[in-house]
Amino acid sequence: MQKITLASFRRITSSGAYIPEIDGLRFIAILSVVFLHCYGELLDRMGIGVEAMNNQQGLLRLLAHGGYGVEIFFAISGFILALPFAREYLRAGRKVRLPAYFLRRVTRLEPPYILWLLIRAALLLAATVMPLHALLVHLVASIFYLHNVTFGIASRIEAVSWTLEIEVQFYCLAPLLTLIYKIPSAWLRRGLLISLIAGATPLQRAFLPGWHGAQNAGAFNLSILAAIQFFLVGLLIADLYVDGWKRIPQSWRWDVLCMPLWLIMFWLQPHAFRFLGPLILPIVFVGAFKGSVMPRILRLPIVSTIGGMCYSIYLTHRTTIVTLQLLLVHLHLHFGAWLAVSLLLVAPASIAVGAVYFLLIERPCMDPRWPQKLIAHFRSGPDDRPPADASREVGTSQVIG
């Protein structure tokens, strides 16, 4: 039996292109989302109501704004998906083959997503939450990333998948959006991106006035139309990363600037964050690479490894949190003790469940040749199969997803 170590939970990469700071940023994003749902579920179980989250101060205010991790994920996706296009257009790098680009997202992301939706559907069916015909309708819409558009609400099967539907819209638009890299002037190109980032929120406020959150936001507000500026932040960082990154100095001054900005960003109220968050994110992203302390923290093996498992943790964490919070109800804890247990025990447990799902389901799908290997596995006889160690691939990360 193979020994399970921290390396067992690292991403598999086919290209060798691993950026540990990005997985470190994913760690910040997923931890903030997990803490948010631990806190929100606690309020719900105590009958307080999640609207109370809008008036909190101190640590509770930071927890209540953990949803900003979603926008951090959007910016990371913008960076990761734009990077090969930026290299192609700005550095005459390898041409991005669109069929391979889309196929990679299908083979990499769909199996963990669809399997989890089926698990959730089975749980909902067993709990008789909704009739079978309604469950099937919502399941099919969720599988094809059409629930937001069809129903104007987050998925009834897995609520957190509303963000994944927006991500898929960006995957489809990324080849078009990255054509901006064909503009030869760096100043014009980046100036246009900054103008679009800064101008998106006022336009959204004017034309999407009903945006107040994910659960009942409406189809347009649950689309990339309400989040495009955060993906464009990723395009801007990818531009800098490919063309001019070395000209940005490595300095402790980035730490002095960016560490307070992280706190300020999570302290902002939602409407202020919609305006200022897209302008703060490019600065803290650069600081994540160019600081002295922050990059070391983000590159820590435990931090980058957990960040690398964010997709599995994101899919599974809410179910784990709800289940454990239901058990905690019977302990009759007061608010402070319940919150401490949620953050110190429930949150790590949800990360652990996500890690198991990552190891069993998502990590094998990171190998781009897994469909061919699976077919070959079933076609070959017992005597034809190589020893387990002979076919084992070693990798550190997969930058997609």
Secondary structure, 3 states (H helix, E strand, C coil): CCCCCHHHHCCCCCCCCCCHHHHHHHHHHHHHHHHHHHHHHHHHHCCCCHHHHHHCCHHHHHHHCCCHHHHHHHHHHHHHHHHHHHHHHHHCCCCCCHHHHHHHHHHHHHHHHHHHHHHHHHHHHHCCCCCHHHHHHHHHHHHCCCHHHHHCCCCCCCCCHHHHHHHHHHHHHHHHHHHHHHCCCHHHHHHHHHHHHHHHHHHHHHHCCCCCCCCCCCCCCCCHHHCHHHHHHHHHHHHHHHCCHHHCCCCCHHHHHHHHHHHHHHHCCHHHHHHHHHHHHHHHHHHHHHCCCHHHHHCCHHHHHHHHCHHHHHHHHHHHHHHHHHHHHHHCCCHHHHHHHHHHHHHHHHHHHHHHHHHHHHHHHCCCCHHHHHHHHHHCCCCCCCCHHHHCCCCCCCCCC
